[in-house]
Amino acid sequence: MSERAARVTPEELLALRAGRARRVVSPGELPGDAAAAYALAGETVERAGKPVGAWKLGATTAGTRATFQTETIYFGALYAEEIWTLGTSPALMPPPVFRAEAEIAFRLAVDIAPGDAARLAESAAPETLFDAWTPALEAPYSCIINIPEAGLTALLTDRCAAGALFLGPPRANVLDPAIASEIAILIGGTKAAAAAAPAALLMSPMEAALGFVVEAGRHGVALSRGQWISTGGITPCIDLPTDGRAIGLAFAGEPVFTLDLLPSPEAVQA
């Protein structure tokens, strides 16, 4: 009889990330349920000792709900160093597997303690909870190779596959109807993927952000002013080049940013 596989640990996840490495994880190595996976991810963030700058969401689209067999919004933390905002140049290193989807992100205007989350999400005016929004490019990456086959607990264990988040300039009026405009990923100046939130998401981006606030509180996660919430893929998640072709984001037919990417370590060593 084979021995039971050892559980994945925060130390191993941190080491894999640091080495830009990936591996297959067996079911026996994963936490037993979503709550345990969130706890492991939280411990990993604590041990990393890095400030959380944003949160990425899932289960805001029909595709992610079907893939991970859940109707409950799930989330993962991105470190501040994994976030790039227009005006910072060059952009941060892309993940080893560079794929991305276009999203809408909101910036928290207040700290939210877990015990206050449900009440504030239900009763507070959204413009008091958030002070800005922006189009964004969210690049998922996990050091666990066999996602989605390994399921939701594998995804949550590795911070919901947090890779990088590229943000446009902050925009005022978080209730702006323009949020429903088309958002597009550009490669070499040509549209590679495009869609609008009303057609792609199961709820509005603001409803997704508020739903996340409730879920974060339910799992005992404190949220901080200045953190961004990226509300789920509006466009499909597509492969992006690292060969020098320009990668950009457009919104409502206007350019938002073009990434000036650092070369990958592989390119430097070549």
C-alpha positions as CSV (number, residue, x, y, z in Angstrom):
1,M,0.0,0.0,0.0
2,S,1.4,3.4,-1.0
3,E,2.0,6.0,1.7
4,R,-0.4,9.0,1.8
5,A,1.1,12.0,-0.1
6,A,2.3,14.8,2.1
7,R,0.2,18.0,2.0
8,V,1.4,20.9,0.0
9,T,3.0,23.5,2.3
10,P,3.4,27.3,2.1
11,E,7.2,26.8,2.0
12,E,6.9,24.7,-1.1
13,L,4.6,27.0,-2.8
14,L,6.9,30.0,-2.1
15,A,9.9,28.0,-3.3
16,L,8.2,27.0,-6.5
17,R,7.2,30.6,-7.2
18,A,10.6,31.9,-6.4
19,G,12.1,29.5,-8.9
20,R,9.5,30.2,-11.5
21,A,8.8,26.4,-11.4
22,R,5.7,24.3,-11.7
23,R,4.6,20.7,-10.9
24,V,1.7,18.4,-10.9
25,V,-0.1,18.1,-7.5
26,S,-2.0,14.9,-6.6
27,P,-5.4,15.1,-4.9
28,G,-3.9,13.7,-1.7
29,E,-1.6,16.7,-1.4
30,L,-4.4,19.3,-1.5
31,P,-6.4,20.7,1.4
32,G,-9.6,18.9,2.1
33,D,-12.0,21.8,1.2
34,A,-12.2,25.4,0.2
35,A,-11.9,26.7,3.7
36,A,-8.7,24.8,4.3
37,A,-7.4,26.0,0.9
38,Y,-8.0,29.6,1.8
39,A,-6.3,29.1,5.1
40,L,-3.2,27.6,3.4
41,A,-3.1,30.5,0.9
42,G,-3.4,33.0,3.8
43,E,-0.5,31.3,5.6
44,T,1.5,31.5,2.4
45,V,0.8,35.2,2.1
46,E,1.8,35.7,5.7
47,R,5.1,33.8,5.3
48,A,5.9,35.7,2.1
49,G,5.8,38.9,4.2
50,K,4.6,41.0,1.2
51,P,1.8,43.5,1.2
52,V,-1.4,42.5,-0.7
53,G,-2.1,45.1,-3.4
54,A,-5.1,43.5,-5.1
55,W,-7.6,40.6,-5.2
56,K,-8.6,38.6,-8.3
57,L,-12.0,37.0,-8.5
58,G,-13.5,33.9,-10.1
59,A,-17.0,32.4,-10.6
60,T,-18.2,35.7,-12.0
61,T,-18.6,34.0,-15.4
62,A,-20.4,30.9,-16.6
63,G,-17.2,29.4,-17.8
64,T,-15.3,29.5,-14.4
65,R,-18.4,28.3,-12.6
66,A,-18.7,25.3,-14.9
67,T,-14.9,24.6,-14.8
68,F,-14.6,24.7,-11.0
69,Q,-18.2,23.5,-10.2
70,T,-19.1,26.4,-7.9
71,E,-21.6,29.2,-7.9
72,T,-19.8,31.1,-5.1
73,I,-17.4,33.9,-5.9
74,Y,-13.8,32.8,-5.1
75,F,-10.7,35.0,-4.7
76,G,-6.9,35.1,-4.4
77,A,-4.4,37.7,-3.3
78,L,-1.9,39.5,-5.5
79,Y,1.2,41.1,-3.9
80,A,1.8,44.8,-4.6
81,E,4.9,43.8,-6.5
82,E,2.8,41.7,-9.0
83,I,0.8,44.8,-10.0
84,W,1.7,47.4,-12.6
85,T,-0.1,50.7,-13.1
86,L,0.2,52.9,-16.2
87,G,3.0,55.4,-15.6
88,T,5.3,52.8,-14.1
89,S,7.9,51.8,-16.7
90,P,8.9,49.2,-17.6
91,A,6.1,46.7,-16.8
92,L,6.9,44.0,-14.3
93,M,8.1,40.6,-15.4
94,P,5.3,38.5,-16.9
95,P,4.6,35.1,-15.4
96,P,6.5,32.2,-16.9
97,V,3.2,31.2,-18.7
98,F,2.0,34.4,-20.1
99,R,-1.8,34.5,-20.7
100,A,-4.2,37.2,-19.8
101,E,-7.8,38.3,-19.9
102,A,-9.3,41.8,-19.8
103,E,-11.2,42.8,-16.7
104,I,-12.7,45.8,-14.7
105,A,-11.0,46.6,-11.4
106,F,-12.2,48.7,-8.5
107,R,-10.1,50.4,-5.8
108,L,-11.1,50.1,-2.1
109,A,-11.6,53.5,-0.4
110,V,-11.9,52.1,3.1
111,D,-10.6,49.3,5.4
112,I,-13.2,46.6,5.8
113,A,-13.0,44.2,8.8
114,P,-14.4,40.7,8.3
115,G,-17.2,41.3,10.8
116,D,-18.4,44.4,8.9
117,A,-18.1,43.1,5.4
118,A,-21.6,41.7,4.8
119,R,-23.3,44.8,6.4
120,L,-21.3,47.2,4.3
121,A,-21.7,45.3,1.1
122,E,-25.5,45.3,1.6
123,S,-26.1,48.8,2.9
124,A,-23.3,51.2,2.1
125,A,-23.3,53.2,-1.0
126,P,-20.8,51.7,-3.5
127,E,-19.1,55.1,-3.9
128,T,-18.3,55.2,-0.2
129,L,-16.6,51.7,-0.5
130,F,-14.7,52.3,-3.7
131,D,-13.0,55.5,-5.0
132,A,-11.8,54.5,-8.5
133,W,-12.1,52.0,-11.2
134,T,-10.0,51.1,-14.3
135,P,-9.8,48.6,-17.2
136,A,-7.2,46.0,-16.4
137,L,-5.3,43.0,-17.9
138,E,-5.2,40.1,-15.5
139,A,-2.5,37.4,-16.1
140,P,-3.2,34.2,-14.2
141,Y,-0.3,31.9,-13.3
142,S,-0.1,28.9,-11.0
143,C,2.9,26.8,-9.9
144,I,0.4,23.9,-9.9
145,I,0.3,22.6,-13.5
146,N,-2.8,20.5,-13.4
147,I,-5.4,23.2,-12.8
148,P,-8.3,23.0,-13.6
149,E,-8.2,19.1,-13.5
150,A,-7.2,19.2,-9.8
151,G,-10.2,21.4,-9.0
152,L,-11.1,24.4,-7.0
153,T,-9.0,23.6,-3.9
154,A,-5.9,23.5,-6.0
155,L,-6.7,26.9,-7.5
156,L,-7.4,28.5,-4.1
157,T,-4.3,26.9,-2.6
158,D,-2.1,28.9,-5.0
159,R,-3.8,32.3,-4.5
160,C,-6.3,31.6,-7.2
161,A,-3.5,31.5,-9.8
162,A,-2.3,35.0,-9.1
163,G,0.3,36.0,-11.7
164,A,0.2,39.7,-12.6
165,L,-2.3,42.5,-12.8
166,F,-1.8,45.4,-15.2
167,L,-3.9,48.5,-14.4
168,G,-4.9,51.5,-16.4
169,P,-5.1,55.0,-14.8
170,P,-7.6,55.3,-12.0
171,R,-11.0,56.7,-13.1
172,A,-13.5,58.5,-11.0
173,N,-17.2,57.6,-10.7
174,V,-17.4,53.9,-9.8
175,L,-21.0,53.9,-11.1
176,D,-20.0,55.2,-14.5
177,P,-22.2,53.6,-17.2
178,A,-19.1,53.5,-19.4
179,I,-18.0,50.5,-17.4
180,A,-20.2,48.5,-19.7
181,S,-18.2,49.5,-22.8
182,E,-16.1,47.0,-24.9
183,I,-12.7,46.1,-23.6
184,A,-10.1,44.6,-25.9
185,I,-6.7,43.0,-25.7
186,L,-4.4,44.2,-28.5
187,I,-1.4,42.4,-30.0
188,G,0.6,44.4,-32.4
189,G,-2.1,47.0,-32.5
190,T,-4.7,44.4,-33.6
191,K,-7.7,43.2,-31.5
192,A,-6.9,39.7,-30.3
193,A,-9.9,39.4,-27.9
194,A,-12.8,41.8,-27.1
195,A,-16.0,41.8,-25.2
196,A,-18.2,43.9,-22.9
197,A,-19.0,43.2,-19.2
198,P,-22.8,42.8,-19.6
199,A,-22.4,40.0,-22.2
200,A,-19.5,38.3,-20.4
201,L,-20.2,38.4,-16.7
202,L,-23.1,36.9,-14.7
203,M,-23.4,40.2,-12.8
204,S,-22.1,43.7,-13.1
205,P,-18.5,44.4,-12.2
206,M,-19.7,46.3,-9.1
207,E,-22.0,43.5,-8.0
208,A,-19.0,41.1,-8.4
209,A,-16.8,43.4,-6.2
210,L,-19.5,43.6,-3.5
211,G,-20.0,39.9,-3.6
212,F,-16.3,39.5,-3.1
213,V,-16.4,41.8,0.0
214,V,-19.0,39.4,1.5
215,E,-17.0,36.3,0.7
216,A,-13.8,37.8,2.1
217,G,-15.6,38.6,5.3
218,R,-17.0,35.1,5.5
219,H,-13.5,33.7,5.3
220,G,-12.1,36.1,7.9
221,V,-10.1,38.2,5.4
222,A,-9.6,41.8,6.2
223,L,-9.5,44.2,3.3
224,S,-7.5,47.4,3.1
225,R,-7.9,50.8,1.6
226,G,-6.0,51.1,-1.7
227,Q,-6.3,47.5,-2.6
228,W,-7.7,46.7,-6.1
229,I,-10.4,44.1,-6.8
230,S,-10.3,42.7,-10.3
231,T,-13.7,41.4,-11.0
232,G,-13.3,38.5,-13.5
233,G,-12.5,37.8,-17.1
234,I,-14.6,39.8,-19.6
235,T,-12.6,38.6,-22.6
236,P,-11.4,35.0,-23.0
237,C,-8.0,34.3,-21.5
238,I,-5.5,34.3,-24.4
239,D,-1.8,33.5,-24.9
240,L,0.4,36.6,-25.1
241,P,3.7,37.0,-26.9
242,T,7.0,37.7,-25.3
243,D,8.8,38.3,-28.6
244,G,8.6,42.0,-28.6
245,R,5.2,42.5,-30.2
246,A,3.3,45.2,-28.5
247,I,0.7,44.1,-26.0
248,G,-2.0,46.7,-25.2
249,L,-5.4,47.3,-23.7
250,A,-8.2,49.3,-25.3
251,F,-11.5,50.5,-23.7
252,A,-14.5,52.0,-25.5
253,G,-12.4,52.1,-28.6
254,E,-9.6,54.2,-27.0
255,P,-6.1,53.0,-26.0
256,V,-5.6,52.5,-22.3
257,F,-2.0,51.3,-22.2
258,T,0.8,49.5,-24.1
259,L,3.1,47.3,-22.0
260,D,6.8,47.9,-22.1
261,L,7.8,44.5,-20.8
262,L,11.0,43.5,-19.2
263,P,12.6,40.6,-21.0
264,S,12.1,37.1,-19.6
265,P,15.0,35.4,-17.8
266,E,15.1,32.9,-20.7
267,A,15.6,35.7,-23.2
268,V,18.3,37.2,-21.2
269,Q,20.2,33.9,-20.9
270,A,19.9,33.1,-24.7
